[in-house]
Amino acid sequence: MALTISYFAWVRERMGVAEEVVELPVEVADLTALLAWLAARDARGALAFAEPQRIRVAIDGVMMRPGAPLAGAREVALFPPVTGG
């Protein structure tokens, strides 16, 4: 499955790209598996996703919780928690 992944804020800085299109392995079926797969790909991913519980995720513009399925998703946005002031 081809999926566009957009990275924001320090996640983008650590990944070194703002966006990429990836072909997901069959076993990557939900957000938890996606973050683990991204962390295992290379050193940049390992750094960006060392604490996956800190990452916020939107699938096709809708905020999702860990474990949400990726079936039918076209875009996933990954970003750190937003703070206000």
N, C-alpha and C positions, 0 to 999 in steps of 0.2 A: 504494500500500500504506500503510495507517495503522499507525503505530508509536508506542508510548509510549516517551519518552526520559526517564530519571531522571538528575539531576545531583547530585553530591555534593561536599562540602568547597569548595575554592576554585573548582572548575568551576561549582558552583551559584551562588556569589557573583558570579562574572563574568557568568554567563548571566542572573542576575536572577530565576530561577525554579527551583523544585525539580523540576518535572516538566512535560512538555508532550506532547501528542499531535500528530504531524505526518503529513502525507501526503507520502510520498517520491516524487520524480520517478523514472521508470522507470530512468534511468541510475545511480541510487544503489543498487547491488546488493551492496556489501560494506562492511565497516567503514572502510576507507581512503576510499572515496567518501563515506560518511556524514560523517566528520570534515571532509573538504574542503567538503562542501555546507553543513554547520553553520557553518564558518568564513566562507564566502562570503555567508551570508544577511544579516549586519549587523555593526556594530562590536562588539557584545557577543560574538558568535560568533568574530569575528576575534581578539579578545583571549583568549578562553577556549581556542581551538584553534590558537594561533599556533605551538605546538610539539606537534603531534599525537603524536609519539613518546613524549611524557611521559604521555599519557592511557592509563589502563587501562580495559578494556571487558569487560562481561559481557552475553551475550545470553541472555535467559530464565534468568538465574541461573548461567550457566556462563561462566567466564573464557575469553576468546578472544584470538587473536592478530590483528594487522592483516591485512586482506585476507579475513578470515572472511566467508562469504556471509550475507546478511540474509534469504534466502528462508525464509519461514515464521516469522520472528521476530515476537514480540508486544511484547517489552520489551528495551530496551537501557539499561544503566546505565553512566554515564561518570564516572570519578573519577581523582584524581591518585594517584601511587604511594603506597603506605602505608609509613610508617616506624615503627619500633618503638624502644623505649628501655628 
